[in-house]
Amino acid sequence: MITYLSMDLSSPYMLLIGASVILILSFFFGEISKKTSVPSVLMLIILGVLVNLGLNAFSETKIDFFPILEILGIVGLIMIVLEAALELKLDKDKVIPITIALAIALIGLLLSTWVTALILQYFLPDISSLQAWIYATPLSILSSAIIIPSVTHLRTDKKEFHIYESTFSDILGIMVFYFLLSKIPAVDSELAADSGGGSLLNFALTTILTVILSLIFSYIIVFVFQKIKSSAKLFLLISVLLLLYSIGKLLHLSPLFIILVFGLVIANMDLFFRGPFKKWLDKNKAKEVYHGLHLVTLETAFVVRTFFFVIFGITIVFSTLADWKVIGISALCLAVIFIIRFVLLRSIIGKDILPQLYVAPRGLITVLLYYAIPDEIKSESFSEGILLFIIIGTSLIMTWAMIHNNKRSGKAIGKAKSLPVSDLKWKAPEIN
C-alpha cells in the first residue's frame, strides 16, 4: 500500500484523479456554501493547503503549477468578463440602479486603490508609487464570482445592486490594472497591450475604436451563429471569442472590451437589434445561443475558479502569515475597504445599507491579476500573505453579515407569522 502511495504523483493518471476529485469536492463546497453562507473560496483554499501537505508527505516530486496559470488566467479573465456581461440587463427602469451601482463601484475602486497604495508605500519603502498602485488594484476589486452566488436570497433590489456593482468592479478593475501596467516603460510585456497604450488619450481612443469594432463583430457573430444548426456550436463560439481576444491583444487594442460588448449585445438583444437590424435577428435561435453560452460560461468559470483557489492554497507560504508586519498591513487595508464603503453607501444609498456594507469579498480576479504582474516589476517586500489575509478577511466578514441577515430575516418572518390576522393589514383581493 505504501508503495502505491509513494508513486509518481505527477503521472497523467494521478493528475486526472486529483483534478477529478478536486472538481467533485468543489461542487459539494458550493452546495455547502448555499446552506451555510460560508464562501466556497475559503474551503477551496483550505483544500489547496491540504493537497500541499499531501504532496509533501507522499511524493518528493515537485510539480510546477505556474506554467498552467498563464493559460488559466487568460481564459479566466475572458470567462469572468463574459459571465458578468451576460448578467447585465440594460432595461430602461434599471437606469438609476445601474448608474448608482456604477458610481459606487468606480469611486470605491479608485479610492480603495489610492489609499491602499499609500499604505503599501509607507510600510514597504522600496515600492514606487506606480508599483504600489499596481499591487493595490487587485486588492480593491470586488469578486463577482463570490458575490453573485451568495446574494440569491437577498431582497430583489439589494440582489440586483450587488450583481451590478460586482460586475462593474470586475470590469473596471481589470481595465485600471492593465492601464497601469502600460505606464511602466521598462515592461516590454504583452500584458501591457491590454491597455492599448501609455497615455490616457491613447487609451480612450483605443477603447472607442475597440468598442466600435466589437459592436460590428458582435452583430456578425450573432447573425452567423443563429444560422448554425449543429448542436456543437457553443465551444466554437468560445473559440471565436478567444481568437478575437488574442488578435485584439496583438493589435494593441483593448480586447476585454470585445468580450464585454459581445456579452452585452447577446444579453440585451431587444435593445441592440432595432430598426434595420431587427430583420437580422431570429429571436428564438439567438436565445438558444444565449442560454447555452450562459451555461458554458458558468461551467468554465467554475472550473477556472476551482483550480485557481486550490493552486493558491497549495502555494501559500505559512511563514508569511506569522509576520506581524503583514498582519498590520492587511488589517489597515481591511479597515480602509469598509470605511470607504460605509461612506459611499451612506452618502449615495442612505441608511438601508445592511448587509451591503459587509458584502465586499476579494477573490478570483484578485488572484488572477496578482499573478499577471510581470516579474520585472514585482517587489520582494510585498508578501502573498497580504493577499491571503484580505481574501480570507473579506470573505469571513461577508459570511458573518449574510448569516446575521438570514437570522434577522427569519425573526422578522417568524414575528409576522405570530401576529393576529387583523394586525397583518392584509386584505383579500376582490373577485370580479
C-alpha positions as CSV (number, residue, x, y, z in Angstrom):
1,M,0.0,0.0,0.0
2,I,2.8,2.3,0.9
3,T,4.4,1.6,-2.5
4,Y,1.3,2.8,-4.3
5,L,1.1,6.0,-2.2
6,S,4.7,6.9,-2.9
7,M,4.3,6.5,-6.6
8,D,4.9,9.4,-9.0
9,L,2.1,11.9,-8.3
10,S,2.9,13.8,-11.5
11,S,1.9,10.9,-13.7
12,P,-1.1,11.7,-16.1
13,Y,-3.5,9.3,-14.4
14,M,-2.7,10.6,-10.9
15,L,-3.2,14.2,-12.2
16,L,-6.5,13.2,-13.7
17,I,-7.6,11.5,-10.5
18,G,-6.6,14.6,-8.5
19,A,-8.3,17.0,-10.8
20,S,-11.5,15.0,-10.8
21,V,-11.6,14.7,-7.0
22,I,-11.0,18.5,-6.7
23,L,-13.8,19.3,-9.0
24,I,-16.2,16.9,-7.2
25,L,-15.3,18.4,-3.9
26,S,-15.7,22.0,-5.3
27,F,-19.3,21.1,-6.3
28,F,-20.1,20.0,-2.8
29,F,-18.4,23.0,-1.4
30,G,-20.8,25.1,-3.5
31,E,-23.8,23.3,-2.1
32,I,-22.5,23.7,1.5
33,S,-21.9,27.4,0.8
34,K,-25.6,27.9,-0.2
35,K,-26.8,26.4,3.1
36,T,-24.2,27.9,5.4
37,S,-23.3,31.2,3.7
38,V,-19.6,30.2,4.1
39,P,-17.9,31.1,0.8
40,S,-16.7,28.1,-1.2
41,V,-13.5,30.1,-1.8
42,L,-12.4,29.5,1.8
43,M,-13.0,25.8,1.5
44,L,-11.0,25.6,-1.8
45,I,-8.1,27.4,-0.2
46,I,-8.1,25.0,2.7
47,L,-8.3,22.1,0.2
48,G,-5.2,23.5,-1.5
49,V,-3.3,23.7,1.8
50,L,-4.3,20.0,2.5
51,V,-3.2,19.0,-1.0
52,N,0.1,20.7,-0.5
53,L,0.6,18.8,2.8
54,G,-0.3,15.5,1.0
55,L,2.2,16.2,-1.9
56,N,4.9,16.9,0.6
57,A,4.2,13.8,2.6
58,F,3.8,11.2,-0.1
59,S,5.9,12.5,-3.0
60,E,9.3,14.0,-3.5
61,T,8.3,15.2,-6.9
62,K,7.8,18.9,-7.1
63,I,5.0,19.9,-9.5
64,D,5.4,23.3,-11.1
65,F,1.8,24.7,-11.3
66,F,2.7,28.2,-12.5
67,P,3.0,27.5,-16.3
68,I,-0.6,26.4,-16.2
69,L,-1.7,29.7,-14.5
70,E,-1.0,31.9,-17.5
71,I,-3.4,30.0,-19.8
72,L,-5.9,29.6,-17.0
73,G,-5.5,33.3,-16.3
74,I,-6.3,34.4,-19.9
75,V,-9.3,32.0,-20.1
76,G,-10.4,33.0,-16.6
77,L,-10.4,36.7,-17.4
78,I,-12.4,36.2,-20.5
79,M,-15.0,33.9,-18.8
80,I,-15.4,36.3,-15.9
81,V,-15.9,39.3,-18.0
82,L,-18.3,37.4,-20.3
83,E,-20.2,35.9,-17.4
84,A,-20.5,39.4,-15.9
85,A,-21.7,41.0,-19.2
86,L,-24.4,38.2,-19.6
87,E,-25.8,39.2,-16.2
88,L,-26.2,42.9,-17.1
89,K,-29.8,43.7,-18.3
90,L,-29.9,47.2,-19.8
91,D,-33.6,47.9,-19.2
92,K,-35.0,51.5,-19.0
93,D,-36.3,51.0,-15.5
94,K,-32.8,49.9,-14.4
95,V,-31.0,53.1,-15.5
96,I,-31.0,54.6,-12.0
97,P,-29.9,51.4,-10.1
98,I,-27.2,50.7,-12.7
99,T,-25.9,54.3,-12.5
100,I,-25.8,54.1,-8.7
101,A,-24.0,50.7,-8.8
102,L,-21.6,52.0,-11.4
103,A,-20.8,55.1,-9.4
104,I,-20.2,53.2,-6.2
105,A,-18.1,50.6,-8.0
106,L,-15.9,53.1,-9.8
107,I,-15.4,55.6,-6.8
108,G,-14.9,52.7,-4.4
109,L,-12.3,51.1,-6.7
110,L,-10.3,54.3,-7.2
111,L,-10.5,55.4,-3.5
112,S,-9.6,52.0,-2.2
113,T,-6.7,51.6,-4.6
114,W,-5.4,55.1,-3.8
115,V,-5.4,54.7,0.0
116,T,-4.2,51.1,-0.2
117,A,-1.3,52.2,-2.4
118,L,-0.4,54.9,0.2
119,I,-0.4,52.2,2.9
120,L,1.9,49.9,0.9
121,Q,4.3,52.8,0.1
122,Y,4.5,53.7,3.7
123,F,5.2,50.2,5.1
124,L,7.2,49.0,2.0
125,P,9.6,51.9,1.1
126,D,11.2,50.1,-1.8
127,I,7.9,50.1,-3.8
128,S,7.4,53.0,-6.2
129,S,4.1,54.9,-6.4
130,L,3.2,53.1,-9.6
131,Q,4.1,49.7,-8.3
132,A,2.0,50.4,-5.2
133,W,-1.0,51.2,-7.4
134,I,-0.5,48.0,-9.4
135,Y,-0.4,45.9,-6.3
136,A,-3.3,47.8,-4.7
137,T,-5.7,47.5,-7.7
138,P,-6.3,43.7,-7.4
139,L,-6.8,44.2,-3.6
140,S,-9.6,46.7,-4.3
141,I,-11.7,44.7,-6.8
142,L,-14.9,43.0,-5.6
143,S,-15.3,39.4,-6.6
144,S,-18.5,38.8,-8.6
145,A,-17.6,35.1,-8.7
146,I,-18.2,35.1,-4.9
147,I,-20.9,37.7,-4.6
148,I,-23.4,36.7,-7.2
149,P,-24.0,33.1,-5.9
150,S,-24.0,34.5,-2.3
151,V,-26.8,37.1,-2.6
152,T,-29.5,35.0,-4.2
153,H,-31.6,35.1,-1.0
154,L,-31.5,38.9,-0.6
155,R,-34.3,41.3,-1.4
156,T,-34.6,41.8,-5.2
157,D,-33.3,45.4,-5.2
158,K,-30.3,44.6,-3.0
159,K,-29.5,41.5,-5.0
160,E,-29.5,43.5,-8.3
161,F,-27.3,46.1,-6.7
162,H,-24.7,43.5,-5.8
163,I,-24.8,41.9,-9.2
164,Y,-24.3,45.3,-11.0
165,E,-21.7,46.6,-8.5
166,S,-19.5,43.5,-8.5
167,T,-19.8,43.2,-12.3
168,F,-18.7,46.8,-12.8
169,S,-15.9,46.4,-10.2
170,D,-14.5,43.4,-12.1
171,I,-14.6,45.0,-15.5
172,L,-13.3,48.5,-14.3
173,G,-10.7,46.9,-12.1
174,I,-9.2,44.9,-15.0
175,M,-9.1,48.0,-17.2
176,V,-7.4,50.1,-14.5
177,F,-4.9,47.3,-13.8
178,Y,-3.8,46.9,-17.4
179,F,-3.7,50.6,-18.0
180,L,-1.3,51.0,-15.0
181,L,0.9,48.2,-16.5
182,S,1.2,50.2,-19.7
183,K,2.6,53.2,-17.8
184,I,5.7,51.2,-16.9
185,P,8.2,51.8,-19.8
186,A,10.6,49.1,-18.6
187,V,8.0,46.4,-19.0
188,D,8.0,45.1,-22.6
189,S,5.2,42.7,-21.8
190,E,2.2,41.5,-23.9
191,L,0.2,42.1,-20.8
192,A,0.5,45.8,-21.2
193,A,-1.1,45.6,-24.6
194,D,-4.5,45.2,-22.9
195,S,-4.5,48.9,-22.1
196,G,-3.9,50.0,-25.7
197,G,-1.1,52.4,-25.0
198,G,0.7,54.5,-22.5
199,S,-1.3,57.8,-22.4
200,L,-4.8,58.4,-21.2
201,L,-5.8,59.9,-24.5
202,N,-4.4,57.0,-26.4
203,F,-6.2,54.6,-24.1
204,A,-9.5,56.4,-24.6
205,L,-9.1,56.4,-28.4
206,T,-8.2,52.8,-28.5
207,T,-11.1,52.0,-26.3
208,I,-13.6,53.8,-28.6
209,L,-12.1,52.0,-31.6
210,T,-12.3,48.7,-29.8
211,V,-16.0,49.3,-28.9
212,I,-16.9,50.1,-32.5
213,L,-15.1,47.0,-33.8
214,S,-16.6,44.9,-31.0
215,L,-20.2,46.0,-32.0
216,I,-19.5,45.1,-35.6
217,F,-18.1,41.7,-34.6
218,S,-20.9,41.1,-32.2
219,Y,-23.6,41.7,-34.8
220,I,-21.8,39.4,-37.2
221,I,-21.3,36.6,-34.6
222,V,-25.0,36.7,-33.5
223,F,-26.2,36.6,-37.1
224,V,-23.9,33.7,-38.1
225,F,-24.3,31.6,-35.1
226,Q,-28.1,31.7,-35.0
227,K,-27.9,30.2,-38.5
228,I,-25.7,27.2,-37.5
229,K,-27.8,24.1,-36.9
230,S,-25.1,21.9,-35.4
231,S,-25.5,21.2,-31.7
232,A,-21.8,21.6,-31.1
233,K,-21.6,25.3,-31.8
234,L,-21.1,26.8,-28.3
235,F,-17.4,25.8,-27.9
236,L,-17.0,27.0,-31.5
237,L,-18.3,30.4,-30.3
238,I,-16.0,30.4,-27.3
239,S,-13.1,29.6,-29.7
240,V,-14.1,32.6,-31.9
241,L,-14.1,34.9,-28.9
242,L,-10.7,33.6,-27.8
243,L,-9.4,34.2,-31.3
244,L,-10.8,37.8,-31.4
245,Y,-9.3,38.4,-27.9
246,S,-5.9,37.2,-29.0
247,I,-5.9,39.2,-32.3
248,G,-7.1,42.3,-30.4
249,K,-4.2,41.8,-28.0
250,L,-1.6,41.5,-30.8
251,L,-3.1,44.6,-32.4
252,H,-2.7,46.6,-29.1
253,L,-6.5,47.1,-28.8
254,S,-8.4,46.6,-25.6
255,P,-9.5,43.0,-26.1
256,L,-11.6,42.7,-22.9
257,F,-14.0,45.2,-24.5
258,I,-14.6,42.8,-27.3
259,I,-15.8,40.2,-24.8
260,L,-17.8,42.8,-22.7
261,V,-19.6,44.3,-25.7
262,F,-20.5,40.9,-27.2
263,G,-21.9,39.8,-23.8
264,L,-24.0,42.9,-23.6
265,V,-25.3,42.6,-27.2
266,I,-26.4,39.0,-26.8
267,A,-27.8,39.6,-23.3
268,N,-29.8,42.6,-24.5
269,M,-30.9,41.6,-28.0
270,D,-34.1,43.7,-28.0
271,L,-32.1,46.8,-27.3
272,F,-29.4,46.3,-29.9
273,F,-31.4,44.7,-32.7
274,R,-33.8,47.6,-33.5
275,G,-34.8,49.3,-36.8
276,P,-32.9,47.9,-39.8
277,F,-31.1,45.3,-37.5
278,K,-34.3,43.7,-36.4
279,K,-34.6,41.6,-39.5
280,W,-31.2,40.1,-38.8
281,L,-32.4,38.6,-35.6
282,D,-34.1,35.2,-35.2
283,K,-35.0,35.7,-31.5
284,N,-35.7,32.1,-30.7
285,K,-32.4,30.9,-32.2
286,A,-30.5,33.8,-30.6
287,K,-32.0,33.0,-27.2
288,E,-30.8,29.4,-27.5
289,V,-27.3,30.7,-28.2
290,Y,-27.6,33.0,-25.2
291,H,-28.8,30.3,-22.7
292,G,-26.2,27.8,-24.0
293,L,-23.4,30.4,-23.8
294,H,-24.5,31.3,-20.3
295,L,-24.3,27.7,-19.2
296,V,-20.9,27.1,-20.8
297,T,-19.6,30.3,-19.3
298,L,-20.8,29.3,-15.8
299,E,-19.3,25.8,-16.1
300,T,-15.9,27.1,-17.4
301,A,-15.7,29.8,-14.7
302,F,-16.5,27.2,-12.1
303,V,-13.5,25.0,-13.3
304,V,-11.1,28.0,-13.5
305,R,-12.2,29.3,-10.1
306,T,-11.8,25.9,-8.5
307,F,-8.3,25.2,-9.7
308,F,-7.1,28.8,-9.1
309,F,-8.0,28.8,-5.5
310,V,-6.8,25.3,-4.9
311,I,-3.4,26.2,-6.5
312,F,-3.4,29.4,-4.5
313,G,-3.8,27.3,-1.3
314,I,-1.0,24.9,-2.5
315,T,1.4,27.8,-3.0
316,I,0.8,29.5,0.4
317,V,3.9,30.0,2.4
318,F,2.8,29.8,6.0
319,S,5.8,31.7,7.3
320,T,4.3,34.9,5.8
321,L,1.2,34.5,7.9
322,A,3.1,34.8,11.1
323,D,4.7,38.1,10.1
324,W,3.3,41.0,12.3
325,K,4.1,43.5,9.5
326,V,1.9,41.5,7.1
327,I,-0.9,41.3,9.6
328,G,-0.7,45.0,10.3
329,I,-0.8,46.0,6.6
330,S,-3.6,43.6,6.0
331,A,-5.7,44.9,8.9
332,L,-5.2,48.5,7.7
333,C,-6.2,47.6,4.2
334,L,-9.4,45.8,5.5
335,A,-10.3,48.9,7.6
336,V,-9.8,51.1,4.5
337,I,-12.1,48.9,2.4
338,F,-15.0,49.1,4.8
339,I,-14.6,52.7,5.9
340,I,-14.6,53.9,2.3
341,R,-17.5,51.5,1.6
342,F,-19.5,52.8,4.5
343,V,-19.0,56.5,3.5
344,L,-20.0,55.7,-0.1
345,L,-23.1,53.7,0.7
346,R,-24.3,56.0,3.4
347,S,-23.9,59.1,1.1
348,I,-25.4,57.6,-2.0
349,I,-27.9,55.0,-0.8
350,G,-28.9,56.2,2.6
351,K,-29.5,54.3,5.9
352,D,-30.5,51.0,4.4
353,I,-27.0,49.7,3.8
354,L,-27.1,46.3,5.5
355,P,-25.9,43.7,4.6
356,Q,-24.4,45.6,1.5
357,L,-21.8,47.3,3.7
358,Y,-20.1,44.0,4.5
359,V,-20.5,42.3,1.1
360,A,-17.2,43.2,-0.3
361,P,-15.2,40.0,-0.8
362,R,-12.0,39.8,-2.8
363,G,-11.5,36.6,-4.8
364,L,-10.7,35.2,-8.2
365,I,-9.9,38.5,-10.0
366,T,-7.6,39.5,-7.2
367,V,-5.6,36.3,-7.6
368,L,-5.7,36.4,-11.4
369,L,-4.4,39.9,-11.6
370,Y,-1.8,39.4,-8.9
371,Y,-0.3,36.5,-10.9
372,A,-0.5,38.7,-14.0
373,I,2.0,41.2,-12.5
374,P,5.2,40.9,-14.7
375,D,8.3,39.6,-12.9
376,E,10.2,42.7,-13.9
377,I,8.2,44.9,-11.6
378,K,7.5,42.5,-8.7
379,S,8.6,43.6,-5.3
380,E,10.3,41.2,-2.9
381,S,8.9,43.1,0.1
382,F,5.3,42.5,-0.9
383,S,4.1,39.3,0.7
384,E,1.5,37.0,-0.6
385,G,0.3,36.8,3.0
386,I,-1.3,40.2,2.5
387,L,-3.3,38.8,-0.4
388,L,-4.4,35.8,1.6
389,F,-5.4,37.8,4.7
390,I,-7.5,40.2,2.7
391,I,-9.2,37.4,0.7
392,I,-10.0,35.4,3.8
393,G,-10.8,38.5,5.9
394,T,-13.3,40.0,3.5
395,S,-14.9,36.5,2.9
396,L,-15.3,35.9,6.7
397,I,-16.8,39.4,7.2
398,M,-19.3,38.7,4.3
399,T,-20.1,35.3,5.8
400,W,-20.9,36.8,9.2
401,A,-23.0,39.5,7.6
402,M,-25.0,37.1,5.5
403,I,-25.6,34.7,8.4
404,H,-26.7,37.6,10.6
405,N,-29.0,38.9,7.8
406,N,-30.6,35.5,7.4
407,K,-31.3,35.2,11.1
408,R,-32.8,38.7,11.1
409,S,-35.0,37.9,8.1
410,G,-36.1,34.7,9.8
411,K,-37.0,36.5,13.0
412,A,-39.0,39.1,11.0
413,I,-40.9,36.3,9.2
414,G,-41.5,34.5,12.5
415,K,-42.8,37.6,14.1
416,A,-45.1,38.3,11.2
417,K,-46.5,34.8,11.5
418,S,-47.2,35.2,15.2
419,L,-49.3,38.4,14.7
420,P,-53.1,38.1,14.6
421,V,-54.6,38.2,11.2
422,S,-56.1,41.6,11.9
423,D,-52.7,43.1,12.6
424,L,-51.1,41.9,9.3
425,K,-53.1,44.6,7.5
426,W,-53.8,42.3,4.6
427,K,-57.0,42.4,2.6
428,A,-58.2,39.6,0.4
429,P,-58.5,40.7,-3.2
430,E,-62.0,41.2,-4.5
431,I,-63.2,38.6,-7.0
432,N,-64.9,40.2,-10.0
